[in-house]
Amino acid sequence: MTTIKTPFAEYSCHVKEDWIDYNGHMNVGYYLIAFDQAVVPFFNWLGLNEEFRQANNSSTFALEAHMNFIRELSAGEEIRFETRLIDHDHKRFHFYQEMYHVEQNYLAATHESLGTYVDMSVRKTAAMPAVLTDRLAQVLEAHNTLDKPWQVGHKIAIRR
């Protein structure tokens, strides 16, 4: 993979009718589902695809996640996603996603997550193969050229 997409923006979908809650907008739980679906093409682009996972008997597990809900979404609206790598080490990767309303181009929500590489033979965190850490280093260098969103590292608190 020679081109570093900065940010990675290769996924979109429509808000499904069954994602709508009693308030008439997209339910909180479905934001996470949409972000989870949007990270699959990003992971594949990084090299964490099904072929790689099978060849290395590995997977990824989520360790922590934070979402910010900024504007409402309704059934049928098209949403697109931008994803960027924030950091990584030999076992973990930190990424951030933004969800946009396609037609009106507003930021609807953000998702920040910390994941880990897992050796599935023992189901424990393990060091990533060099081919993967090398790829992450290339992507991180490119993604570090982007401005840091205020949501990254944001804490939940009531401001007084």
C-alpha positions in Angstrom: 0.0 0.0 0.0 1.8 3.1 -1.2 -0.9 5.8 -0.7 -1.6 7.0 2.8 -5.1 8.3 2.9 -5.2 11.3 5.3 -7.7 10.8 6.8 -9.0 7.4 5.7 -12.5 8.1 4.3 -13.7 5.0 2.4 -17.0 4.1 4.2 -20.5 5.4 4.1 -24.0 4.0 4.9 -27.6 5.1 5.5 -29.2 5.4 8.9 -31.5 2.4 9.2 -35.2 2.8 10.3 -34.6 0.3 13.2 -31.8 2.5 14.4 -34.3 5.2 15.3 -35.5 5.6 19.0 -38.6 7.1 20.6 -37.1 10.6 20.2 -37.2 10.2 16.4 -33.5 10.2 15.9 -30.6 7.7 15.8 -30.3 5.8 19.1 -27.1 6.0 21.0 -26.3 2.3 20.7 -26.5 2.4 16.9 -23.8 5.1 16.7 -21.4 2.5 18.1 -22.6 -0.1 15.6 -22.1 2.4 12.7 -18.6 3.3 13.9 -17.7 -0.4 14.3 -18.9 -1.1 10.8 -16.9 1.9 9.5 -13.6 0.8 11.2 -13.6 -2.6 9.2 -12.4 -1.0 5.9 -9.9 1.1 7.9 -8.5 -2.0 9.6 -8.4 -3.8 6.2 -6.5 -0.9 4.7 -4.0 -1.0 7.6 -3.4 -4.7 6.8 -5.5 -6.2 9.6 -7.8 -8.0 7.1 -9.2 -11.5 7.4 -6.3 -13.1 5.5 -3.8 -11.5 7.9 -5.8 -12.5 11.0 -6.1 -16.1 9.8 -2.4 -16.3 8.8 -1.3 -15.0 12.1 -4.0 -16.6 14.3 -4.7 -13.0 15.6 -7.4 -10.5 16.0 -8.0 -7.1 17.7 -10.0 -6.4 20.8 -11.4 -3.1 22.0 -10.0 -1.8 25.3 -11.8 1.6 25.7 -14.0 3.9 23.7 -15.5 7.4 23.9 -18.2 8.9 21.8 -19.4 12.5 21.4 -22.9 13.1 20.0 -23.0 16.4 18.2 -26.0 16.6 15.9 -29.0 14.4 15.3 -29.5 12.0 12.5 -32.7 10.6 11.1 -33.8 7.5 9.2 -32.6 7.2 5.6 -29.9 9.9 5.9 -26.6 9.0 4.4 -23.6 9.2 6.7 -19.9 9.1 5.9 -16.9 8.4 8.1 -13.3 9.6 8.4 -10.9 7.6 10.4 -7.3 8.4 11.5 -4.6 6.7 13.6 -3.7 8.7 16.7 -1.0 6.5 18.1 0.3 3.0 18.4 2.9 0.9 20.1 3.9 -2.7 19.7 0.6 -4.0 21.1 -2.0 -1.2 21.0 -3.5 1.2 18.5 -5.4 4.4 19.2 -7.8 5.7 16.5 -10.4 8.3 16.1 -13.4 8.5 13.8 -15.8 11.2 12.7 -19.3 10.7 11.4 -20.7 13.2 8.9 -24.1 13.8 7.5 -23.4 13.5 3.7 -26.0 15.9 2.3 -25.6 18.7 4.8 -21.9 17.9 5.6 -22.2 18.4 9.3 -20.3 16.5 12.0 -22.8 14.3 13.7 -20.7 12.3 16.1 -17.1 11.2 17.0 -15.6 8.0 18.3 -12.2 7.5 19.9 -11.0 4.0 20.7 -8.1 2.1 22.0 -7.6 -1.4 20.7 -5.1 -4.2 21.2 -3.6 -6.9 19.0 -4.5 -10.4 20.3 -2.9 -13.8 19.8 -6.0 -15.9 19.4 -4.2 -19.2 20.4 -4.0 -17.9 24.0 -6.6 -15.0 23.7 -4.1 -12.5 25.2 -2.6 -9.3 24.0 0.6 -9.8 22.0 3.2 -7.9 20.1 2.2 -7.2 16.5 4.3 -8.5 13.7 6.8 -6.0 12.3 5.0 -5.8 9.0 2.0 -4.4 10.9 3.9 -2.0 13.2 5.8 -0.8 10.1 2.5 0.0 8.3 1.1 1.7 11.4 4.3 3.9 11.7 3.8 5.0 8.0 0.1 5.8 8.6 0.8 7.5 11.9 3.4 9.8 10.2 0.9 10.8 7.6 -2.0 11.2 10.0 0.1 13.3 12.4 -0.1 16.1 9.8 -3.8 16.5 10.6 -4.9 18.9 13.4 -5.7 17.1 16.6 -9.5 17.1 17.2 -10.6 18.5 20.6 -12.4 15.2 21.3 -9.2 13.2 21.5 -8.4 12.6 25.1 -11.5 14.5 26.2 -12.7 13.7 29.7 -16.3 13.5 30.8 -17.1 16.1 33.4 -19.6 18.7 34.4 -17.8 22.1 34.0 -18.5 24.5 36.8 
